[in-house]
Amino acid sequence: MPLDRADILAALQAKGFELEQKNRDPDFLFFRHKGLTSAVLTKVSRGSRYRTIDDRLVSKMGKQAKLTKREFESLVRCSLTEQGFIAALSRQGVLTT
């Protein structure tokens, strides 16, 4: 299911991602945990064509964030909390808690 770009940005920033905007397209979101920037990141295009992010790009963003498409959608829709996200990354060995 397509997701609104603004919803993605708001949800990820509320869950520990930091938005890095420079004079380029796309914007990058880096996940910070325990004060450190992790290897978990995703990027979002800023163009007017990307107000709604289609399923293909949602899937790619999920992979960038080390999640399945369904998990990424849950993260954005807030049924997956920041703590749940951290637990998922820990199980994968991406983060140490």
TIPA-661475 format. One line per field, with one value per residue (C-alpha): z, y, x; residue in one letter. Coordinates in nm, 2 decimals, decimal comma. Each point is the difference from the previous one (the first is absolute). Layout:
// TIPA-661475
up	Z/...
north	Y/...
east	X/...
kedo	A/...
END
This chain:
// TIPA-661475
up	0,00/-0,09/0,28/0,03/0,00/0,28/0,21/-0,06/0,10/0,31/0,12/-0,05/0,17/0,29/0,03/0,01/-0,36/-0,07/-0,33/-0,19/-0,27/-0,23/-0,34/-0,16/-0,07/0,19/0,38/0,22/0,33/0,24/0,30/0,32/0,30/0,33/-0,14/-0,29/-0,37/-0,11/-0,34/-0,03/-0,24/-0,27/-0,26/-0,13/-0,32/0,03/-0,34/-0,05/-0,15/0,33/0,23/0,01/0,01/-0,21/0,12/-0,19/0,17/0,34/-0,04/-0,09/0,30/0,22/-0,12/0,06/0,36/0,04/0,01/-0,23/-0,18/0,24/0,30/-0,15/-0,05/0,36/0,11/-0,19/0,11/0,36/0,07/0,02/0,28/0,02/0,26/-0,22/-0,29/0,22/0,11/-0,37/-0,08/0,30/-0,10/-0,34/0,16/-0,15/0,34/0,35/0,29
north	0,00/0,34/0,23/0,38/0,14/0,24/-0,29/-0,19/0,29/0,08/-0,36/-0,08/0,32/-0,08/-0,34/0,10/0,08/0,33/0,18/0,13/0,25/0,14/0,16/-0,33/-0,25/-0,22/0,08/-0,26/-0,12/-0,16/-0,21/0,11/-0,23/0,07/0,33/-0,17/0,00/-0,36/-0,16/0,00/0,27/0,07/0,27/0,18/0,20/0,36/0,05/0,08/-0,34/-0,15/0,14/-0,35/-0,28/-0,31/-0,36/-0,06/0,29/-0,09/-0,35/0,15/0,23/-0,30/-0,18/0,30/0,02/-0,38/-0,08/-0,18/0,22/-0,10/0,08/0,34/0,08/-0,10/0,23/0,29/-0,07/-0,02/-0,36/-0,08/0,22/0,13/-0,27/-0,27/0,13/0,00/-0,36/-0,11/0,16/-0,17/-0,34/0,05/0,10/0,34/0,18/-0,10/0,09
east	0,00/0,15/0,10/0,00/0,35/-0,08/-0,13/0,32/0,22/-0,20/-0,02/0,37/0,11/-0,22/0,17/0,36/0,09/0,17/-0,08/0,30/-0,10/0,26/-0,01/-0,07/-0,27/-0,07/-0,02/0,17/-0,13/0,26/-0,11/0,16/0,03/0,16/0,13/0,18/-0,10/-0,05/0,04/-0,38/-0,12/-0,25/-0,04/-0,31/-0,02/-0,12/-0,15/-0,37/-0,05/0,08/-0,27/-0,13/0,25/-0,10/0,03/0,32/0,18/-0,16/0,15/0,35/-0,02/-0,09/0,31/0,22/-0,14/0,07/-0,37/-0,25/-0,25/-0,28/0,22/0,10/-0,37/-0,06/0,28/-0,15/-0,36/0,12/-0,10/0,38/0,15/0,35/0,07/-0,14/0,22/0,31/-0,09/-0,04/0,34/0,16/-0,14/0,17/0,33/-0,02/-0,01/0,12/-0,22
kedo	M/P/L/D/R/A/D/I/L/A/A/L/Q/A/K/G/F/E/L/E/Q/K/N/R/D/P/D/F/L/F/F/R/H/K/G/L/T/S/A/V/L/T/K/V/S/R/G/S/R/Y/R/T/I/D/D/R/L/V/S/K/M/G/K/Q/A/K/L/T/K/R/E/F/E/S/L/V/R/C/S/L/T/E/Q/G/F/I/A/A/L/S/R/Q/G/V/L/T/T
END
